[in-house]
Amino acid sequence: MLDEMGDEMDVLTMPGTLGESKESDESSNGSLVNQKIGFEGTIRGLSGDETVVGRLRELGFVSGHRVVVKGRSPFGDPIVVEVNGTTVALRRGEAQCIQL
């Protein structure tokens, strides 16, 4: 992406993408897809297409593990999260499968 002067900009440093207030919402219901940057929660389960669910499990997204939302693009796709010390970029459809 280019700024007004034609210089290349990092999408993850655009206003509204990083630097938002950190929130910890352990009681949150729903999926990972709509959580804000800084959200920390516990995975309660996975749902959706078995191929996607299997891949998420291989990446470490399993019940009981903590997940932190680290960043997201301006339009919300992809979503950057950390699970088990590993940073992963997920598409919205993949994040929708992760229940908190």
Protein Blocks (a to p, Z undefined) as FASTA:
>chain_A
ZZfkopacdfklgghkgopacdddfkbgcdfklpcehiacddfbdcdjfklmmmmmmnop
aghiacddfbdcfkopacdddeehiacdddfklmmmpcZZ
